[in-house]
Amino acid sequence: MSTPSFRTLLVATVGGVVHLGIVEFLFRWLGHVPDSLWPLASILSAVFVFTFGFLVVLLSAHTGLLSPVIGLPTLLAWATYRDIAAPPPEWSELGGHLVVDGSVYLTSYVGTWYVWLATVVVFAAVEFGFRHHYEIGDVRLRNLPPMPFGRRALVLVSGAVGGTFGIAVVGWMASIGVNPTGIVPVLAVTTALAAAVPVGAAVARGLVTPPACFLTLVVPVLLNQTFVGGEGGPVFLLLLGPLAVGFAILGLLEDLLRSRLSGRFGGVDEVDG
């Protein structure tokens, strides 16, 4: 992959600034949180919101993948809708700290940005696999590794994407508390597997079942945990290990069915590389 051009970096910078401006506007318009919690009230929050938008736009502008620039506004629109539909939260001060009674989705959107950036990367990798295998505008893709992948490259790509997802999700979970702390590495592995399997299935064979299961089974729970909270987060992440095995089994069954019906749809190059 080549490095991004100046024009691409400029587009990504504009995207980051626009994202920051829109999020700040939504905070001010809704008025659900004190102004001390608005993104521009904190340098760190402003940097996070800008970085989220910058990296998402950079990924799309540099590669031609569409899922990042579709996923980001979709998530922001969903969080905004939930804040509009929910009753205004009640804020109070306890021990010098602000305490809220209720959920504030936009605040959670800002606080968990790296979780959703990693999720965007997962779907971008899945899109890459689908567009190659089904020849959906694949000629417009650029600055991406050539397909098909060898086994080693496939393991590296799916492992890197899954690992990014696992570290992001478990890092967020650890920041709000995991007991016992010794289980954190195990959670990172199980969470990484739950993303690596769908990515590997999409990139290697163009299989639909594992990514669809990830979208319908993992993402909704992740939305609930990151935006609403509640108990059971570590248990869910632990269960992602067996769930990843289930994804793999369903993928194998889909591949077998396809083979019997109409031959294989692409595949992994048998040559290491």
C-alpha positions as CSV (number, residue, x, y, z in Angstrom):
1,M,0.0,0.0,0.0
2,S,1.3,3.4,-0.9
3,T,1.3,6.4,1.5
4,P,-1.7,8.8,1.3
5,S,-1.2,11.7,-1.1
6,F,-1.3,15.3,0.1
7,R,-4.7,15.7,-1.5
8,T,-6.0,12.6,0.4
9,L,-4.6,14.0,3.7
10,L,-6.3,17.3,2.9
11,V,-9.6,15.7,2.3
12,A,-9.3,13.6,5.5
13,T,-8.4,16.8,7.4
14,V,-11.5,18.5,6.1
15,G,-13.5,15.5,7.0
16,G,-12.2,15.5,10.6
17,V,-13.0,19.2,11.0
18,V,-16.5,18.8,9.6
19,H,-17.1,15.8,11.9
20,L,-16.0,17.8,14.9
21,G,-18.2,20.7,13.8
22,I,-21.3,18.6,13.4
23,V,-20.8,16.8,16.7
24,E,-20.3,20.1,18.5
25,F,-23.4,21.5,16.8
26,L,-25.5,18.5,17.9
27,F,-24.3,18.9,21.5
28,R,-25.3,22.5,21.6
29,W,-28.6,22.0,19.7
30,L,-29.8,19.1,22.0
31,G,-28.5,20.7,25.2
32,H,-28.6,17.3,27.0
33,V,-25.2,17.8,28.7
34,P,-23.5,20.7,30.5
35,D,-21.4,22.9,28.3
36,S,-18.3,21.7,30.1
37,L,-18.8,18.3,28.4
38,W,-19.1,19.7,24.9
39,P,-16.3,18.4,22.6
40,L,-14.7,21.9,22.1
41,A,-14.7,22.4,25.9
42,S,-11.9,19.9,26.2
43,I,-8.8,19.7,24.0
44,L,-8.7,15.9,24.4
45,S,-12.3,15.4,23.4
46,A,-11.9,17.7,20.4
47,V,-8.9,15.8,19.3
48,F,-10.7,12.5,19.7
49,V,-13.7,13.6,17.6
50,F,-11.5,15.1,14.9
51,T,-9.3,12.0,14.8
52,F,-12.3,9.7,14.4
53,G,-13.6,11.7,11.4
54,F,-10.1,12.1,10.0
55,L,-9.2,8.4,10.0
56,V,-12.6,7.3,8.7
57,V,-12.4,9.7,5.7
58,L,-8.7,8.9,5.2
59,L,-9.6,5.2,4.9
60,S,-12.2,5.7,2.3
61,A,-10.4,8.4,0.4
62,H,-7.2,6.4,0.2
63,T,-8.7,3.0,-0.7
64,G,-12.1,3.7,-2.4
65,L,-13.9,1.6,0.2
66,L,-17.4,3.0,1.0
67,S,-18.3,1.4,4.3
68,P,-16.3,3.8,6.5
69,V,-17.9,6.9,5.2
70,I,-21.3,5.2,5.3
71,G,-20.9,3.7,8.7
72,L,-19.7,6.9,10.5
73,P,-22.7,9.1,9.7
74,T,-25.1,6.2,10.2
75,L,-23.7,5.7,13.8
76,L,-23.8,9.4,14.5
77,A,-27.4,9.7,13.2
78,W,-28.5,6.7,15.3
79,A,-26.9,8.2,18.4
80,T,-28.5,11.6,17.7
81,Y,-31.9,10.0,17.1
82,R,-31.7,8.1,20.4
83,D,-30.9,11.3,22.3
84,I,-33.8,13.1,20.6
85,A,-36.2,10.3,21.4
86,A,-35.1,9.8,25.0
87,P,-36.2,12.0,27.9
88,P,-33.7,14.7,28.8
89,P,-31.2,13.3,31.4
90,E,-31.0,14.8,34.8
91,W,-27.6,16.0,35.9
92,S,-26.3,16.5,39.5
93,E,-23.0,17.0,41.3
94,L,-21.6,14.4,43.7
95,G,-18.3,14.9,45.3
96,G,-17.2,17.5,42.8
97,H,-18.1,15.2,39.9
98,L,-21.0,15.4,37.4
99,V,-23.5,12.5,37.7
100,V,-26.2,11.8,35.1
101,D,-29.4,9.9,35.6
102,G,-30.2,8.6,32.1
103,S,-28.3,7.8,28.9
104,V,-26.6,10.4,26.8
105,Y,-25.8,8.7,23.5
106,L,-23.7,11.5,21.9
107,T,-21.5,11.6,25.0
108,S,-21.0,7.8,24.7
109,Y,-20.3,8.3,20.9
110,V,-17.4,10.6,21.8
111,G,-16.1,8.4,24.6
112,T,-16.1,5.1,22.7
113,W,-14.9,6.5,19.3
114,Y,-12.0,4.0,19.1
115,V,-14.3,1.1,19.5
116,W,-16.3,2.2,16.6
117,L,-13.3,3.1,14.5
118,A,-12.1,-0.5,15.0
119,T,-15.6,-1.7,14.0
120,V,-15.4,0.4,10.9
121,V,-12.1,-1.3,10.0
122,V,-13.8,-4.7,10.3
123,F,-16.5,-3.8,7.9
124,A,-14.1,-2.1,5.5
125,A,-12.1,-5.4,5.3
126,V,-15.3,-7.3,4.7
127,E,-16.3,-4.9,2.0
128,F,-12.9,-5.4,0.4
129,G,-13.5,-9.1,0.3
130,F,-17.0,-8.8,-1.1
131,R,-16.1,-6.3,-3.8
132,H,-13.3,-8.5,-5.0
133,H,-15.2,-11.8,-5.1
134,Y,-18.4,-10.4,-6.5
135,E,-16.7,-7.8,-8.7
136,I,-18.7,-4.9,-7.3
137,G,-16.8,-1.8,-8.4
138,D,-13.6,-3.5,-7.6
139,V,-11.8,-1.6,-10.3
140,R,-12.3,1.5,-8.3
141,L,-10.4,0.2,-5.3
142,R,-6.9,1.4,-4.9
143,N,-3.9,1.2,-2.6
144,L,-4.9,-2.2,-1.4
145,P,-3.1,-5.5,-1.5
146,P,-3.7,-7.6,-4.6
147,M,-6.1,-10.5,-4.3
148,P,-6.4,-13.4,-3.9
149,F,-4.4,-13.6,-0.8
150,G,-2.0,-16.5,0.1
151,R,-2.7,-18.3,3.4
152,R,-0.1,-16.4,5.3
153,A,-1.3,-13.0,4.0
154,L,-4.9,-14.0,4.8
155,V,-3.9,-14.9,8.4
156,L,-2.0,-11.6,8.8
157,V,-4.9,-9.5,7.5
158,S,-7.7,-11.1,9.4
159,G,-5.5,-11.3,12.5
160,A,-4.5,-7.6,12.3
161,V,-8.1,-6.5,11.8
162,G,-9.5,-8.8,14.5
163,G,-6.7,-7.9,16.8
164,T,-7.4,-4.2,16.4
165,F,-11.1,-4.8,17.2
166,G,-10.2,-7.0,20.2
167,I,-7.8,-4.5,21.7
168,A,-10.2,-1.5,21.2
169,V,-13.2,-3.3,22.7
170,V,-11.4,-4.8,25.6
171,G,-9.5,-1.6,26.2
172,W,-12.8,0.2,26.6
173,M,-14.2,-2.5,28.8
174,A,-11.1,-2.5,31.0
175,S,-11.4,1.3,31.4
176,I,-14.8,0.9,33.1
177,G,-13.7,-2.1,35.1
178,V,-13.1,-5.9,34.6
179,N,-13.0,-8.3,37.5
180,P,-10.8,-10.2,37.7
181,T,-8.3,-8.2,35.7
182,G,-6.4,-11.4,34.8
183,I,-9.1,-12.3,32.4
184,V,-8.5,-9.2,30.2
185,P,-6.0,-11.0,27.8
186,V,-8.5,-13.9,27.4
187,L,-11.2,-11.4,26.5
188,A,-8.9,-9.7,24.0
189,V,-8.4,-13.1,22.2
190,T,-12.0,-14.1,22.1
191,T,-13.1,-10.6,20.9
192,A,-10.4,-10.6,18.3
193,L,-11.5,-14.0,17.0
194,A,-15.1,-12.9,16.7
195,A,-14.0,-10.2,14.2
196,A,-11.1,-12.2,12.5
197,V,-13.3,-15.1,11.4
198,P,-15.9,-12.9,9.5
199,V,-13.0,-10.9,7.9
200,G,-11.2,-14.1,6.9
201,A,-14.3,-15.6,5.5
202,A,-15.2,-12.6,3.4
203,V,-11.6,-12.0,2.1
204,A,-10.8,-15.7,1.4
205,R,-14.1,-16.9,-0.1
206,G,-16.6,-14.0,-0.2
207,L,-18.7,-15.9,2.4
208,V,-21.7,-13.9,3.6
209,T,-22.8,-15.9,6.7
210,P,-20.0,-15.0,9.1
211,P,-20.1,-11.3,8.5
212,A,-23.9,-11.3,8.6
213,C,-23.8,-13.1,12.0
214,F,-21.2,-10.5,13.3
215,L,-23.5,-7.7,12.2
216,T,-26.7,-9.2,13.7
217,L,-25.2,-10.8,16.9
218,V,-22.2,-8.8,17.9
219,V,-22.8,-5.2,16.8
220,P,-26.3,-4.8,18.6
221,V,-24.9,-6.0,21.9
222,L,-21.8,-3.7,21.4
223,L,-24.1,-0.8,20.8
224,N,-26.1,-1.5,23.9
225,Q,-23.0,-1.9,26.1
226,T,-21.1,1.1,24.8
227,F,-24.1,3.5,24.7
228,V,-26.3,2.3,27.5
229,G,-24.0,0.2,29.8
230,G,-25.2,-2.5,32.1
231,E,-23.8,-5.7,33.5
232,G,-22.6,-8.7,31.6
233,G,-20.1,-7.0,29.2
234,P,-17.1,-9.2,30.2
235,V,-19.3,-12.4,30.0
236,F,-20.5,-11.4,26.5
237,L,-16.9,-10.9,25.4
238,L,-15.9,-14.2,26.8
239,L,-18.8,-15.9,24.9
240,L,-17.5,-14.4,21.7
241,G,-14.9,-17.2,21.6
242,P,-17.5,-20.0,21.1
243,L,-19.5,-17.6,18.9
244,A,-16.5,-17.2,16.6
245,V,-16.3,-21.0,16.3
246,G,-20.0,-20.9,15.4
247,F,-19.2,-18.3,12.7
248,A,-16.5,-20.5,11.3
249,I,-18.8,-23.6,11.2
250,L,-21.5,-21.6,9.4
251,G,-19.0,-20.3,7.0
252,L,-17.8,-23.8,6.2
253,L,-21.4,-25.0,5.7
254,E,-22.0,-22.0,3.3
255,D,-18.9,-22.8,1.4
256,L,-19.9,-26.5,1.1
257,L,-23.4,-25.6,-0.1
258,R,-22.0,-23.2,-2.7
259,S,-19.6,-25.8,-3.9
260,R,-22.3,-28.3,-4.5
261,L,-24.7,-25.8,-6.1
262,S,-22.6,-23.9,-8.5
263,G,-18.9,-24.4,-7.8
264,R,-16.6,-22.4,-5.6
265,F,-16.8,-18.6,-5.7
266,G,-13.1,-17.6,-5.7
267,G,-10.7,-18.9,-3.0
268,V,-7.5,-18.7,-1.2
269,D,-4.3,-19.0,-3.3
270,E,-2.6,-22.2,-2.3
271,V,0.8,-20.4,-2.6
272,D,2.1,-18.8,0.6
273,G,2.6,-15.1,0.3
